[in-house]
Amino acid sequence: MTTTASSASAPGAHRRFDALRGRWVLVSAGRDRRPWSGQAEVAAPDVAAPYDPTCPLCPGNPRGAGLDDAAPRNPDYSGPYVFTNDFPALRPATCPDDDGAATAWAETPPGPAAVESLLRREPVAGECRVVCFGPRHDQHLAAMPDDALAAVVDTWVAQTRELTARWRWVQIFENRGAAMGASNPHPHGQIWASSALPDEPAAEDTHQRDYWRQHGRRLLADYAATEQAADERVVAANDDWLVVVPYWAVWPFETMLLPLRPVASLADLDTSLRDSLVAILRTLLTAYDGLFGVPFPYSMGWHGAPGPVDGGSATADLADSEHWQLHAHYYPPLLRSASVRKFLVGYEMLAGPQRDITPEQAASRLRALAIDASGAAVRPATS
């Protein structure tokens, strides 16, 4: 039997439907209290020095060994600094083989037709960039002054506008902390633009498009209104933005950040929306860092409307983005302390996603720590 109840008091194990991706999530409230003797994360200490002479991302430093030519040196940048990744996962043209020879691509390996239908491949091109948020080695986004954080938002917008004009997908993301695979503690993020639409945004595109066709409204706009009315999973809000622990969240303290007016892409943010985004980002990241009293690890990324199809016009494709609502996903791994994290293994890898506390419990804890720039508690806006 399927129900639409959203109460935090739902008894026992149950599963919730992820309307954005079309999958189910198993909720097993209370499993976070089970005995734990597995891997314990070592809490990363705050980085004390504003400059590290050995850091390949600090201003003026060489970016490291292992490159074909002499390592490039960073300029003495004073704001966000964007450069092409020295070890890119995607390249603008068809990628050469390891020995430098050009690859002659076919859509599938040669062989019998039946085999070809199972062993498919296609070339993918793209660009990979690194975004240093600022020159200070010790200053993450939540600690930046408003003008510095606003400069990061402006950089995201500018990069999206440039890259979406020629690439199908532009993925802006940040891995914060060693627990989420950050290779360097200097505050930075990445941008991978690709000619193909990856699986996660493709699923979101499908379900947002289907919802638009059925209802004539944006799925995430209706979802935001539903969350504001329920007021169970809202972490913080201002006049323009909403932060919620999604009803279908997988990670323990996962959140989604989305605008409260129709916006398809970061490229569409006006000055007012950018200013209010700075405020809500500070609120969310301050709450995260306060949860367990450590710099909070996470992977985050923006999802907006895809770019042109097969080299088409970005302007022509704007009419095909009316179903999209811009949003950011935050996926933090920590479960019940600074040292105990959630692992997506076993059942999650072989059957489907599962979580150990309810989204409502997670939202309540984060909401209690959400403060605005003046230090006052943030009261979520309600419809």
N, C-alpha and C positions, 0 to 999 in steps of 0.2 A: 504494500500500500504506500502511495506517495502522498505526502502532505506538503502544505506551503507554510507551516508554522515556523516562526523565526525566534521563538522564545529561548532565552538563555537557560531556562529550566528544563529543556528537553531531556527526558530521562534516558540513561543508558547510552549505548552505542547507537549512532544513527549516521546517515550520510546526507550530504547536502549537494545540490546541483550547482555547478559552476556555469552560469548562463553565458559567460564571456568566452569560454573555451569548449563548452559542450561535454563536460566530464563530471564525474561524481567524486566527492571527497569524503572519506570515512572520518568521523569525529568520535574519538574514544576518550571522553573527558575523564580526567583523573589519572591517566597513565604517567603523567609527569611526576607522580609521587612514588613511583616504583623504585626499589633499591638500585643504586647506580655504582658500578665499579669499573666502568669502561673508560674510554679515553677522556681525559680532562684537558680542556683548552687552557693555555697559559695566557692570562690577561695581558694584553699589550700595554706597556707603560706609556704615559704621555711622552711625546717627543719634546725634549726640553730646549734644544738648540734651534734657533730660527734659520741657521745655515749649517749644512753638513758638507765639508770639502770633499767627501767621498761619494756624495749622492749624485747619480747621473742625471737627476732632474732639477737640481738646484741651479740658479742662475750662474752663468759663466763656467760651469763645469763641463768636462767631456762626458759624453753619454755612454762610455764604456768600451770594452774590447769586444772582439768577436765579429766585427763588421768587415765587409770586403775591403773597404778603404780605411783611411785613418778615421778614428771616431770623431764625429762632428761635435762641436762645442756649442752649448746653449748660449744665447745672448744674455745680457744682463737685463732680463725682463722684469717689469714692475707690476704687471697685472696678469691675467690669464695668458698662457703661452701655448699655442697649438703647433705641433709639428708632425710630419709623417712618421708613422711607427717604423723604427729601424728593423724590426722583425715582423713584417705584416703577415697576417693570415690570408689576406686578399690583395691582389694586385690589379691595377687598371686594365692591363691586357691579359690575354691567356697566359697562365702561369707556366714558366719553363720547367722542364725536369730538373732534378737536382744537379745534373751535370751541365746545365745551362742550355741544352738543346731544346728547341721549340717542340712542344707537344702537338701532334696531329690528332685533334679531338674527333671522336665520333660520339654520337649520343649514347650508344651502347657498345660494349665489347663485341667483337665479331664472334659469330657462332650460330647455332641453330635458332630459328625464330622463337621457339619455346623458351630457350635459355635467355635470349635477349630480353624477353619481357620481364624476366626476374632480375637480371643484372643490368640495371639502367644507370647511366651517368650522363652528366652534361657539364660543360664548362661554366664557371662562375667567375666573374670579375668584380673588382671593388677597390675601395681605398680604406686604409686603416690609419687613424690619427690618435695622438695622445694629447690630452688637454691638461696641462698643469694649471691648477686653479689659481695659484698665486706664487710669489717668490718664496714665501716663508715655509720652511720645512716642517714647522711645528703648528701650523694653523689650518685646521680642517674647516669645512664649510660652516659649521655651527658657531665657530669662534671668530669668523671673519666679520669685520664691520660691514654695515649695510651696503656701502658703495662697492666694496670688494665682492660681496656675494652677488650684488646686482650685475657686476661685470661678468661673473660666471654665467648667470642667466642670459645676458646679452650674447655671450659667446655661443651658448647652446642654440639660441635663436638664429644667429648669423650662420653657424655651421649647417643647421638644418636647411635654411633657405638655399645655401649654395649647393649642398650635396643632393637634396631632393630633386633639384632641377635635372639631374642626369642619372640618378641611381634609384632603383626600385625601392630599396629599403635603407633607411639610415637609423642605426642603432646607437644611441648615446647611452653610456652606462658608466657606473663606478663600482669597483670592488674595493670596499673599505676593510682593511685589516687582514692580517695573515690568515685568519680562519676562513676568509672568503677568497683566498688566492692572490691577494695584492702582492705584487713582486717588489714593491718599494713603498716605504712609509710616507714619502713626500705626497701631499694631497693632490691627487690627480684622477682623471677619468679617461675614458677612451671613446672613440667613435669608429664604428665599422659600417661602411656603406657597401651595399652589394647589389648586383644585377638581379638577384633572385630574392623572392619573398620567403623568409625562413618560416619554419613550422609554427612557432608561437604566434607571431603576428598574422600568419595566414589563417589560423584557427579563429583568432579574434575578428579578422576581417569577415570571415564567413558568417559568424554568429551575429555580428553587428549588422551586416547587410541583410540577413534573413529577418532580423527583428524590424529593421527599417521597412522592409517590404510588407511585413504583416501589420505593422502599427503606424507607420508614417512618422515615427519618432526615434530618437537615438536611444539605443539600449542603455548606455551608461548615464544619460541624462535622466531617464526614468529610474535607474538604479540609485542615483544620487538622491533624488527626491524621496524614494522609498526609505533610504537610510536616514535621511533627516527626519522623516516622520516617525520612524521606529525609535531613533535616538538610543540604540543599544550598542552599536559598534562604532559610533562616531568618536574620533580621538580629538579633533579640533576642526575649526572652520573659521573663515572670515567671510567678507561679502562676496568674494570671488572664487574661493577654493575650499575644498572639503578633503579631510583625511579620515579614512575609515579602515578598520580591520575588516576586509571583505567577508561577507557571509560564508563564502566558499574558501577562505584562506587555507593554505597548506602549512606554511612556516608559522611557528608559534606566535611571533609578534609581527607578522607580515602586515603591511599597510598598502593602501592604494591612495594616491593623490590625484584629484581630478578637478577641473574647473566647473563652476556652477552655471556657466553660460555656454552656449554652443561654440566649441573651439575644436577644430580638426587636427591642428598641428602646432608644434612650437613656433613655426614660422608665422602663425596667425596672432601671436600674443602682442597686444598693444602695450603702451607704457603703463597704463593702470594695472593691467593683469600681471605684468612683470614685477611691479612694485609689491603687489599683494602676494605674489609667489615668493618673493624674498622673505616676507614676514612669516608665511606658513611653513616654508622650509626650515627656518630657524626654530619655530615652535616644535616641529616634528623631530628634528635632529637633537634638540635639547632634551626632549622627552626620552628619546632612545638612549642618550648618554647617561641620563639619570636613572634608568631602569635598574641596572646592576652596578652603577657607580664606576663604569669603565668606558673607554672609547668603544662605542658599539659597532661591531662588525656587521656588514650587510653587503648584498649586491643589489643595486638599483638600476633602473633603466626607464627611459621614456618610450612610450608607444604612441605614435601619431599616424595620420593617414599616409599610406604608401605613396611613393613617387610615380612617375610615368611608367607605362608598360611598354617594353620593347622599344625603348628609345623615342617614345611619343612625346608630345608636348606636355609640360607640367601644367600649363594653363588649361589645356583641354581636359586634363585629368581631374581638375578641381571639382567638376560637376559630379565625379564619381566618388567623392569623399564625404558626401552629405550624411552618410550613416556613421562616420567615425567621430568619436569623442577622444580628445587627447587625454592621456593619463600616464602616471608613473607608478611602477611597481617597486616596492622595497621588500627584500627578502632577507631578513636577519636570521642567523642560525641558532642563536642562544635560546635555551629552553627554560631553565629554572634558576640559573646563576651565571656568573661570569665565566665559569669553567665547564658547564654542562650544556652541550649543544644538541640540536636535533639532527639526526642522520636520516637521509632518504635512502634506505637500503631495504633489503629483504622484501617485505610486503609492498613497499612503495615502488620498488623497481620491477617486481614481478606481477603485481596485481593492480595497484592504484594508489594515489596519494592518501595519506592518513595524518591526522594531527592529534595531539595529546591534551590540549586544553581547548575550551570553546573559544571562538572568536570574541564572544561577549566578555569573557574573563580577561582576555588579552587587551581589549579596548579599554576596559575599566582601569586597568593598571597604567596604561599609557596616558589615558585622559587625566589621571590624577597628577601626572608629571608635566602635562602640557602647559606652558606658560608663554605669554607674549613677550615682546621685546622689553616691556616695562617691568616685567616680573609678575604681572597679574595673571591669575588663572584665565585660561581661554574657555569661554562658554560657547559650545557649538551652536551655530545658527540652526534654527529649526524652521521648517516651512509652515 
